[in-house]
Amino acid sequence: MSDLDAFRTETREWLEENAPALIRQPIRGDEDTVWGGRNAVYDHPDQKLWLERMGAKGWTCPTWPKEYGGGGLSAEESRVLAEELARLGCRPALFSFGITMLGPVLIEFASEEQKRRFLPPIARGEIRWCQGYSEPGAGSDLAGLQTRAVLDGDEYVVNGQKVWTSYADLSDWIFCLVRTDPDAPKHDGISFLLFDMASSGVEAAPIQLISGSSPFCQTFFQDVRVPKDQLIGKVRGGWTIAKRLLQHERSMISQLGTGGGPRAEGLPELGRRYLGGTEGEPLPDPLIRDRISQFGMDRLCFGATTRRSVDAAKAGRGAGAETSMFKYYGTEMNKRRTELAVEIAGAQGLGWEGEGFSDAEVGLTRGWLRSKGNSIEGGTSEIQLNVIAKRVLGLPD
Ligand SMILES: Cc1cc2nc3c(=O)[nH]c(=O)nc-3n(C[C@H](O)[C@H](O)[C@H](O)COP(=O)(O)OP(=O)(O)OC[C@H]3O[C@@H](n4cnc5c(N)ncnc54)[C@H](O)[C@@H]3O)c2cc1C
């Protein structure tokens, strides 16, 4: 038996023994997503147990080094783990901007001391992070940001405002872009700072959306004092880190294109439920059948391409500007998928609330509306096309 086969057997046995039954069921909605943090909310004790067990093994961040709270797995082992988790239909133990965005740049840019301080609590889900990038006058033109950090002794004093800060009101810490040198050219005057959202002078005000929910905030900083050892990388070196983090974010968002993870019921199953027909026979509506098949083929191709790119990145051939292609295509695919799901469900796919709609149907409607934001968050589709033109195709400005 090869080492990898032995690892698969071991992993399978561990998961069979340790994944609680609830965790093997599909995610129904927000109540089933665990974000961890100091004020973590668990809808069921099994969610906490699952996070603790996976966190203790480092399997929330399988490829991070063990000394930073990760699982220390190779790329191949991590793929086996993902396959075994999928085999049992396990939900992710943790949803975390710390894992998908901040952690990878800390591993690349932070000092040893900072890595040992910040990474293990991310892996165990103890600290929930939010992203302080966008400002009222700096979204696509992110380098135009104005939030100031001025060094005063051993501390930076931060003043300014961020906007669209997802879950700022629920997060413990923020990774924040600040201007430390207002006289330098705009990209060169930015630094990357971490601080506690409970610091004096931080205020997060939720923005009420038309849907009634408030996933984002306006975030205000007034004379927030931040120890200078919480600056990552070089002073004025924040733009390089910011761009790298965006590449990780864009990779993460692009994965929505491959099907939405454990939350999503597959399109063929939806088709069977709403369009009828005989089990084992093709769906009765040829047009919908054709679109589902086309989506399935595109999904497979996209999945294979992104996987090849992840392998290339792990082999040191860098995940760089091409993440913009994946972000652009993956978010368009996710919009296509949710649109098709709503069409298949017909009037039942347009419910907002009320007895006439099941939770899953309301989830379809909300998922479809939410997907519209995919091509804005992490940089809009137009900005991705600009990056592809300049950095991938080498076209002139
Ligand atoms: C769901 C969601 C979650 C988010 N979460 C966060 C978060 O947690 N933290 C955070 O910091 N931000 C967050 N954002 C903000 C997001 O990063 C910005 O909305 C995005 O970068 C666009 O910036 P903007 O809204 O200021 O739009 P603008 O920059 O004002 O753009 C307006 C329009 O002009 C177009 N445009 C602008 N410049 C160009 C150009 N040079 N070429 C072509 N077209 C252009 C854009 O594509 C867009 O269509 C989130 C956004 C969404 C939708």
Ligand as a Chemical Component Dictionary entry (heavy atoms), coordinates in Angstrom:
data_LIG
# 
_chem_comp.id                   LIG 
_chem_comp.type                 NON-POLYMER 
_chem_comp.pdbx_formal_charge   0 
_chem_comp.three_letter_code    LIG 
# 
loop_
_chem_comp_atom.comp_id 
_chem_comp_atom.atom_id 
_chem_comp_atom.alt_atom_id 
_chem_comp_atom.type_symbol 
_chem_comp_atom.charge 
_chem_comp_atom.model_Cartn_x 
_chem_comp_atom.model_Cartn_y 
_chem_comp_atom.model_Cartn_z 
_chem_comp_atom.pdbx_ordinal 
LIG C1  C1  C 0 -20.935 41.195 -1.390  1  
LIG C2  C2  C 0 -19.805 42.168 -1.227  2  
LIG C3  C3  C 0 -18.927 42.028 -0.166  3  
LIG C4  C4  C 0 -17.872 42.943 0.005   4  
LIG N1  N1  N 0 -17.048 42.804 1.083   5  
LIG C5  C5  C 0 -16.030 43.678 1.273   6  
LIG C6  C6  C 0 -15.191 43.568 2.418   7  
LIG O1  O1  O 0 -15.375 42.699 3.273   8  
LIG N2  N2  N 0 -14.201 44.464 2.575   9  
LIG C7  C7  C 0 -13.949 45.446 1.667   10 
LIG O2  O2  O 0 -13.010 46.190 1.855   11 
LIG N3  N3  N 0 -14.758 45.605 0.573   12 
LIG C8  C8  C 0 -15.796 44.743 0.360   13 
LIG N4  N4  N 0 -16.624 44.881 -0.742  14 
LIG C9  C9  C 0 -16.428 46.023 -1.621  15 
LIG C10 C10 C 0 -15.899 45.670 -3.007  16 
LIG O3  O3  O 0 -14.533 45.317 -2.963  17 
LIG C11 C11 C 0 -16.137 46.916 -3.893  18 
LIG O4  O4  O 0 -17.547 47.075 -3.996  19 
LIG C12 C12 C 0 -15.539 46.762 -5.270  20 
LIG O5  O5  O 0 -14.140 46.753 -5.226  21 
LIG C13 C13 C 0 -16.009 47.903 -6.206  22 
LIG O6  O6  O 0 -15.774 49.149 -5.622  23 
LIG P1  P1  P 0 -16.949 50.234 -5.529  24 
LIG O7  O7  O 0 -18.146 49.584 -4.909  25 
LIG O8  O8  O 0 -16.397 51.447 -4.870  26 
LIG O9  O9  O 0 -17.341 50.561 -7.039  27 
LIG P2  P2  P 0 -16.618 51.585 -8.005  28 
LIG O10 O10 O 0 -15.143 51.417 -7.892  29 
LIG O11 O11 O 0 -17.170 52.945 -7.751  30 
LIG O12 O12 O 0 -17.087 51.081 -9.428  31 
LIG C14 C14 C 0 -18.367 51.424 -9.989  32 
LIG C15 C15 C 0 -18.452 50.821 -11.383 33 
LIG O13 O13 O 0 -17.436 51.396 -12.230 34 
LIG C16 C16 C 0 -16.639 50.360 -12.814 35 
LIG N5  N5  N 0 -15.231 50.798 -12.898 36 
LIG C17 C17 C 0 -14.554 51.458 -11.932 37 
LIG N6  N6  N 0 -13.272 51.676 -12.325 38 
LIG C18 C18 C 0 -13.145 51.104 -13.562 39 
LIG C19 C19 C 0 -12.068 50.989 -14.481 40 
LIG N7  N7  N 0 -10.853 51.466 -14.228 41 
LIG N8  N8  N 0 -12.305 50.322 -15.665 42 
LIG C20 C20 C 0 -13.536 49.820 -15.940 43 
LIG N9  N9  N 0 -14.597 49.910 -15.096 44 
LIG C21 C21 C 0 -14.401 50.541 -13.921 45 
LIG C22 C22 C 0 -16.772 49.172 -11.877 46 
LIG O14 O14 O 0 -16.528 47.947 -12.539 47 
LIG C23 C23 C 0 -18.210 49.303 -11.405 48 
LIG O15 O15 O 0 -19.085 48.728 -12.355 49 
LIG C24 C24 C 0 -17.693 43.998 -0.924  50 
LIG C25 C25 C 0 -18.587 44.142 -2.002  51 
LIG C26 C26 C 0 -19.646 43.248 -2.156  52 
LIG C27 C27 C 0 -20.592 43.429 -3.300  53 
# 
loop_
_chem_comp_bond.comp_id 
_chem_comp_bond.atom_id_1 
_chem_comp_bond.atom_id_2 
_chem_comp_bond.value_order 
_chem_comp_bond.pdbx_ordinal 
LIG C1  C2  SING 1  
LIG C2  C3  SING 2  
LIG C2  C26 DOUB 3  
LIG C3  C4  DOUB 4  
LIG C4  N1  SING 5  
LIG C4  C24 SING 6  
LIG N1  C5  DOUB 7  
LIG C5  C6  SING 8  
LIG C5  C8  SING 9  
LIG C6  O1  DOUB 10 
LIG C6  N2  SING 11 
LIG N2  C7  SING 12 
LIG C7  O2  DOUB 13 
LIG C7  N3  SING 14 
LIG N3  C8  DOUB 15 
LIG C8  N4  SING 16 
LIG N4  C9  SING 17 
LIG N4  C24 SING 18 
LIG C9  C10 SING 19 
LIG C10 O3  SING 20 
LIG C10 C11 SING 21 
LIG C11 O4  SING 22 
LIG C11 C12 SING 23 
LIG C12 O5  SING 24 
LIG C12 C13 SING 25 
LIG C13 O6  SING 26 
LIG O6  P1  SING 27 
LIG P1  O7  DOUB 28 
LIG P1  O8  SING 29 
LIG P1  O9  SING 30 
LIG O9  P2  SING 31 
LIG P2  O10 DOUB 32 
LIG P2  O11 SING 33 
LIG P2  O12 SING 34 
LIG O12 C14 SING 35 
LIG C14 C15 SING 36 
LIG C15 O13 SING 37 
LIG C15 C23 SING 38 
LIG O13 C16 SING 39 
LIG C16 N5  SING 40 
LIG C16 C22 SING 41 
LIG N5  C17 SING 42 
LIG N5  C21 SING 43 
LIG C17 N6  DOUB 44 
LIG N6  C18 SING 45 
LIG C18 C19 SING 46 
LIG C18 C21 DOUB 47 
LIG C19 N7  SING 48 
LIG C19 N8  DOUB 49 
LIG N8  C20 SING 50 
LIG C20 N9  DOUB 51 
LIG N9  C21 SING 52 
LIG C22 O14 SING 53 
LIG C22 C23 SING 54 
LIG C23 O15 SING 55 
LIG C24 C25 DOUB 56 
LIG C25 C26 SING 57 
LIG C26 C27 SING 58 
# 
